[in-house]
Amino acid sequence: MESQTHKAHRPSNTAEKKTKGKGRQSGFNEKAFAPKSGRRAEREGRRNVEREQTRLHVPLVDRTPDDIPPPVLVAIVGPSGVGKSTLLKSLVRRYSKQTLQEAKGPITVVSGKKRRLTFIECNNDLNSMIDIGKIADLVLLMIDGSYGFEMDTFEFLNILQAHGFPKVIGVLTHLDLIKKQSTLKSTKKAIKKRFWTEIYQGAKLFYLSGVLNGRYPDTEILNLSRFISVMKFRPLIFRNTHPYLLADRIEDLTPRETIRASKGKCDRTITLYGYLRGTNLRQSAKVHIPGVGDMAITSVNILGDPCPLPDADSEKRRKLSEKKKLLVHAPMSDVGGVMYDKDAVWINVPGNFTRGSTDVPRGEGEKMVLDLQDVDVTLADTVSRSQIKLLGSSSMPLTVEAHDDREDNDSLADDSEEDEEGTDESDEDDLSGASQAEGTGEEDESDPGVDSGRGSRGRVSSRRVTRPVSGLSEKERSGGDVAFADSDSELGEGDEEWHNRGNSPQLDLADDIEDLSDENDGDDEDVLAGPAWKENLSTKAAAAFAEHSRRKRRKDWMGSIYSSNLTPSQIVKGESEGSREEDPSDADDFFRPKGAYAPKDDELDRTKDILSLESLREWENESTLESLRSAFITGGNTPADGVTAEDEDGSEAGEFEDLEADAPPPPPRDPEAARAAELAAKKAELKRKFDEQYDDPEAAKMDFYDEKKEEINRQLQINRAEFEGIDAEARALVEGYRPGSYVRVELSNVPCEMIEHFDPHYPIVVGGLLPSEERFGYLQVRMKRHRWFTKTLKTNDPLIFSLGWRRFQTVPIYSLDDHSIRMRMLKYTPEHMHCYATFYGPVSLPNTGFCTFNSLDGETSMFRVSATGVVLDVDRSTRIVKKLKLTGVPFKIFKNTAFVKDMFNSALEVAKFEGAHIRTVSGIRGQVKKALSKPDGAFRATFEDKVLMSDIIFLRAWYSIQPRKFYNPVTSLLLSDKGRWSGMRLTGEVRKEQGIKTPLSVNSTYKPIERAPRRFNALKVSKKLQAALPYASKPRAMKPQSKKTYMERRAVVMEPEEKKAIALMQQIRALRKDQVARRREKQSERKAAHRKKAEKEEALRADKEKEKRKELMKVAGLKSKREMEAEEGRPRKKRKT
C-alpha cells in the first residue's frame, strides 16, 4: 500500500478553450446571426415594425410647464395590512433623511434637480380609491405576496380603466413569510402572470423581502426610488383639460364669534393650500370637492413654494446637497415637530435637547421654540421704545408711555368726557378766521389727564376754536384772511359736522381757492414763522381739492376712445382742443394729439360733404392711391408712403406726442426700404421651401406621428412667446393661474360638517369645472354590466355614478336601439353586451369615462363595480319608448267583423286608436274601425279571416317615458364615518332592515293553471253542397257499420281432404311466385347488358356522324372561299401534285 503510486491529474483545458475562442473573434460576424430563410426574415421585420407602431400613441399636448412643473403625485394603494405606511415612511426616509412617526396627508419631497414627488397613502375605502385614481400620476400597487390578489385591488384597477389609466408599478410584500424557495419562485411567477394580464405585458413588479427596524431594506427602496425618479408620464385627456389640486393643508377662517353664536352650525369660510395641476385655473371658475359638493371660489392667491426646486448654485453640483435633501413639506404630518391642524398649529419639542449643539440639524418646531426663548423683552416694551413720526418734518415723535391699569382707566374716562364736552367745539373747526379760546378749551388745557391723553396722540399745541362758516360775513367769505389750523387733526371735520353740512349754505369753493392762491404771497411772512409743513398750504389745498374732484368725476369713455375732451355740441360749434385751456386735473394724460383738425366757423352740419375739384384731383395721383392700398384686405401688410401705424388705426387727429419724453420722434420709414425688406422675406421663405423639398428630402417625409409632434411643439412655442413679456399678475388675469404654482384657494359657504369631521387620512381634491359642466341635464351613455358583478341591473333602480370629478346617485333608464327606429326601454341590462342608459345629472363632455356602484359600503363581500361606460351625448332629443300590450276579447262575431270589448275604457280612447293594427293569438290580423255606443270601450274591428269567440285580441303600442330628475351627490367627507354613506335605497332593502313583510296582492299570486281539453265539432257538409262538389272533393268519410255482414256471421267447416288440398295449392303458389321473381331478376340483368352495349354503339355512331359533318363543312368552306376569290379577280393558286 505504501509503495502504490497514484496517477497524476490532467490539467484542465477550459482556459485554453476560452482563449482559443476569443482569439478567433475579430469583429461582429453578420453571417452567424443572419436568418436562414427569406420568409423568416420578412416575418421578423414585420414583427419589429408592428412592435414599433404599438409603442406609438396619438400625440397629446403636455400642458405641464417646463420651468417649474408640479410635483409628481405618487399614490400608494393596497388593501389593509399590506404595508402601505411602511413603504411611505421608507421612501420619505430615502429622499429626505427624516423619519415620520405618523404619515398623514400629502408629503412632498425633492427627488432631483427638476423633479419633486408628492406621496399620499390611499385608504382601503372606495371613495378614497376613486378620488386617488382620478389624480394620481403614478400608482404603487401593493400586493400581499403571501396571500395573493384581493378584491380591492381588482376594483381599483377597474376604476383606473374608467377614469384614465396612469402608470402602475406593482410592489410585492410579505415575501419573507414564504420559507420554501420553490414555493416563493412559483408564487412570484403566478402573481406576475396575473399582474401582466390586468395591466400589460411587461409591467414592472418590485419585490420587498422583509422589514428591518420598521422600514424595508435600503437596497430595495433605493432601486424603487431610482425607477420612480426617472419615469416619464403621458398626459391623460381628462386631466389635460381640467385644473385640480390636492389640498395638503386646510384652515378655517370663520370668525370665532359667529361659530360661537350659531353653536358651530354655521357655514364656514375655509382656505385650501396645494400645488395646482392640470391646466390653468381661473378665479371665476367653479370647483367641485368630491365628497362635499360644488363651490364658488372667493379668491386665489399664489404663495411661495414651500418645497422649492434646487436653485442655480446647487445645479452646478452633480447631486443634491444634504441641506436640500432635508427639505420635506408635510403640513398634516409631524415633520420637524410642526403639525397643522384645521384650526391650530401644534409644535412638538422632544423631552431633552441641548441648545449649544449646532451640528445636529433641528426641526422646524424646535427652531420656533428656540426663537421664542431668545426673546427678552415684551411686545409692549418694544413698541414703547420705537419712534414713529407722522411727517418727516415733525418735531416730536409718537411715544408709548407705560401706565398701570388704573391710570389707563382714568385717562380713558377723561378722554370720553372730553369727547362728550368737546363735540360742539370740533364742529366749529373750519378754514375761517381764528377766534380766542373759550371756557371749554381752557378746561381742556388745564386738565392733566387730558394732556397725557393728547400727548399719547402726538399733539403739542393747544386747540383753537373757530367759528362756523354760517357766522361769517360776505367779505370774510370772499376775500378775508384765512387762518389755518395748527395741526392736521384740526383740518378735519367732526362727525356731526358731516351730518349737518346740508344745513349750511353752499360755498363757492372754486372762488375760495382762487382767493387763497392770490393772497398766498401776502401771507408768506406768517407762514414762514410757523412749522415747515405749513409752507404753500393754500396751493397744496387747491391741488388736493382738484385731485379729489377729478377722482369723483365719472370716467369719460368718449374722450378715451376718440382722444378728445370736446362734447358733441362743442364739435358742432367748431371749437378745437387747442382753443380750450389745459385742465390741470388731466395730469395723468401723458399722450395728447397734436395738430388736430379745427373746423371752420362757417362750416355747417350737413348730411353730404361738399365736393371740390381740388380735392378730387388728389385721387389722380398714384402715390395717394398707393397710400390707401394697405387699408384694404387685398392690399399689402406694410403701410405705404406717409401712412403711419397711428393713421391705420383710424385716428383723425394726427400723431400722438409724448409730453414727457425728451427723445426726438423716430424718423419715418423709407417706403422703398420697406418694399425691399418684404421682398427679401418672401424670397427667403421660397428658398426655405425649395431646400426642404429638394436638398433635404428626408425632412419632408415625416410620418403622421412626427408631424403631429412637430405641430404641437410649434404651437407651444407660439403660446410661450405670446405671454413672454407679460408680468405674472396680468398673465394670471388673462389665462389663469398656471399649473405648478402653490396656491391658496379661499372658499365660502362650506358646510360646517367638513371642518368638524375633518380627517387628514382622506384626500381633499379640488377639481375645476368647465363652463359646460356647471349645468344639469339628461345624459345618454353607453354602458356594460361588469362581468364580475353578480346581480342584474334593473331600470329605475338607484345607481352611484363616478363621472368626472363628481360622485352622485341617480336612477337610469336602460334602452336599446331597435333597428335605428326607436329607443326601446329595457327592464334589465343585457348579458355580455352594451346598452344605452339615460339619466339626469351634471353635464359632462362626450367620451368621458365613468364607472358605477350599487353600494359604497366596505363590508360588502361581492365585487362592487357594477358597470363601466362612456358618455355619448348630452340633452339628446330621443324618446325612450316602452312596449304596451292592450288585450280584449270578441263578444259578437260576424263574417270578417267582430265586436271587441275589455280593451279600452271609453269611446275617447277608441277614437285615439282608430286605424291601429291588432292581432289575435292565432295570427289573424285586423284593424280598429269605430267605437260602439254600448258598452263603453267596445269597438268594431275587421279581420282578414273569421275569428273565434275563444281568441284573445291584442294591440301593440309604444309608450314614451321620461327619466326622473333625481340627483343625490355623495357627501362622504361630511360624515364622521366616511365609509358609511348611504343614499336612496330600494323598497325591499328598507323592508328587510325594518323586518316588514312584503304585501301580497291576490292577483299577483301564482295559481295552478287548469286547462280543460277543447272539443271541436265535426265538419258538416250539406247534401246539396256535396252534390255540387266534384268527385275528388266529395267527403269520403263513411259511418262504421253497426251490424255484422253475412260473411262475418256465417261459420265455415272444412273436411281434412279439403284442408290438405288448400295447403298444397298454397305451396304451389309460393313456388310459382319464387320462380317468377328469379326470372324477372335474370331478365333485368340481360336488359342492362343490352342497354350498355347499345349505348356504346350509339356513342361510336355519334362520333362517326361528327367526323362526317366536319368533312362536309370543310369542303363547303373551301368551295365558298374559291367563289369569293373568283368574284374578286384574284388568281388561283396551283395545287402541288
Secondary structure, 3 states (H helix, E strand, C coil): CCCCCCCCCCCCCHHHHHHHHHHHCCCCCCHHHCCCCHHHHHHHHHHHHHHHHHHCCCCCCCCCCCCCCCCEEEEEECCCCCCHHHHHHHHHHHHHCCCCCCCCCCEEEECCCCCEEEEEECCCCHHHHHHHHHHCCEEEEEEECCCECCHHHHHHHHHHHHHCCCEEEEEEECHHHCCCHHHHHHHHHHHHHHHHHHCCCCCCEEECCCCECCECCHHHHHHHHHHHHCCCCCCCCCCCCCCEEECCEEEECCCHHHHHHCCCCCCEEEEEEEEEECCCECCCCEEEECCCEEEEEEEEEECCCCCCCCCHHHHCCCCCCHHHHCCEECCCCCHHHEEECCCCEEECCCCCCCCCCCCCCCCHHHHHHHHHHHCCCCHHHHHHHCCECCCCCCCCCECCCCCCHHHHHHHHHHHHHHHHHCHHHHHCCCCCCECCCCHHHHHHHHCHHHHHHHHHHCCCCCCCCECCHHHCCHHHHHHCCCCCCCCHHHHCCCHHHHHCHHHCCCCCHHHHHHHHHHCCCCCHHHHHHCCHHHCCHHHHHHHHHHHHHHHHCCCCHHHHHHCCCCCHHHHHHCCCCCCCCCCCCCCCCCEEECCCCCCCCCCCCCCCCCCCHHHHHHHHCHHHHHHHHCCCCCCCCCCCCCCCHHHHCCCCCCCEEECCCCCCCCCCCCHHHHHHHHHHHHHHHHHHHHHHHHHCHHHHCCCHHHHHHHHHHHHHHHHHHHCCCCCHHHHHHHHCECCCCEEEEEEEEECHHHHHCCCCCCCCEEEECCHHHHCEEEEEEEEEECCCCCCCCECCCCEEEEECCEEEEECCEEEEEECCCEEEEECECCCCCCEEEEEEEECCCCCCEEEEECCCCCCCCCCCEEEEEEEEEECCCCCEEEEEEEEEEEEEECCCEEEEECCCCCHHHHHHCCCCEEEECCCCEEEEEEECCCCCCCEEEEECCCCCCCCCEEEEEEEEECCCCCCEECCHHHCCCHHHCCCCCCHHHHHHHHCCCCCCCHHHCCCCCCCCCCCCCCCCCCHHHHHHCCHHHCCCCCCCCCCCCHHHHCCCCCCHHHHHHHHHHHHHHHHHHHHHHHHHHHHHHHHHHHHHHHHHHHHHHHHHHHHHHHHHHHHHHHHHHHHHHHHHCCCCCCCCC
